Structures are given as structure tokens and as C-alpha cells.
């Protein structure tokens, strides 16, 4: 009878530990689901930003090529997201010599 009581107490203790472990496992699974969802959102955001960066890099390369080849005056179709900003102001479009300084 005494062995039976000891075994019953051990069984209750093990069942309680088992329930606690199940609860911890459920919390971990929920956290894992949340992190997976967040990771998917972040991955999608990263892919969008990568596409934008690639497009901007290509536009930059094109503009540098045109600058080095003297092709900045030719008309270019601007994408709807590209701002229509002139690359050179009229007062800076001449030669690059420094202004003359009059002697005093």
C-alpha cells in the first residue's frame, strides 16, 4: 500500500511536469508561427527594396554613361516614379573654369 502511494505521488508529479512541458511547447509553437509570419513579411519587403535598388542602380549607370558620352541632352522617357529634375542648372552648364578675379 505504501509503494502504491509513493508511485501514485510520482505519477501525479510526472503528469504535472508533462502538462507544463505541453504548455511550454504550445507557447513555443505559437512564437514560431509568429516569427515565421514576420519573416515572410520581412522577406517580401526585402525583395521589393532590392528591386527598387536594382532599378535605381541601373538608372544611375545609364545616367553616368550618358554623362561620360555627352548624351544628357537627348530626350529620355522618364518612368512614372522618376522625378523630373534637371541634372544641370543653366548657370553651371558652361565650361568649368574658375571666375576671374579683378586685381585690387
Steps between C-alpha positions, in 0.01 A plus 500: 500500500788733584668426163171570327475842671859586406440395139175698487682813624777449243238451228326826594833682500594361158154585359533855631845534339355360180222763500752778566717377213195485268413859594858612431495316169175673401651840584808418294288388206299823511817706517643301211188571290521871579868512409437313176229748405726793586784345302277462194393865522860614541615281210234651274602850608866417434418372151306819419785719624751293304298555182486874564874512573575305182283735294665806653844353444420436135366856458815632666720295267304627201536861612872458565542344156312789342705750699829345385380473141347848477149364453319692776318728255319220319136449598435212736177341605469541873330230695191614693690468827805696379502864601532753222802688631756658267848366548677829430397853576545753217762701690716190554466364147790699352863413533646431839762774515520700821369857492750773434600711798573865440819629662463768768 
